[in-house]
Amino acid sequence: MAATSSHLTTSSLTSVSLSTTSLSHFPNSPSSLSFTTIQYPKPLYKTTTTRTTKHGGLKIHAMTASFGSRLEESVKKTVTDNPVVVYSKTWCSYSSEVKSLFNRLGVEPLVVELDQMGAQGPQLQKVLERLTGQHTVPNVFIGGKHIGGCTDTVKLHRKGELEGLLAEAKKA
């Protein structure tokens, strides 16, 4: 009985694409708003092919290589490597309010626009819900720590605690 096997693994989850965006005349904000967006790589796939010559059959097994856990690792790395991260949707007024608040404070957060990521956006939002318990946007992280959404962020600002968290995150 003779058998052959081949393995193919494509892509790596270590690279991300960053770009800076400036918006003018954003509702309820100063004349311009600048933030950085992140693009996560496509899912990884591992394909295993086994050929058995005795029976002349070909068996093909395809599986995703624990994409959810790799995406979770990527989110954790993103929030620890950047002082301020906002997971957002471009059409969400609460996300706009948080981005505007950071802009007024002179902070340029790393913004991940989930609705601009295609099929990966909902997957990333599910990972965020697993990590934080929050299923809505914006999902704000400062200094690697989950702050919450818009209400939580604005409340910290009104209590005078947000600026301290931002200053501490900037030092790290």
Buried (B, 14 or more C-beta within 10 A) or exposed (E): EEEEEEEEEEEEBEEBEEEEEEBEEBEEBEEEBEBBBBBBBEBBBBBBBEBEEEEEEEEEEEEEBEBEEBBBBBBBEBBEEBBBBBBBBBEBEBBBBBBBBBBEEEBBBBBBBBBBBEEBBEBBBBBBEEBBEBEBBBBBBBBBEBBBBBEBBBEBBEEEEBEEBBEEBEEE
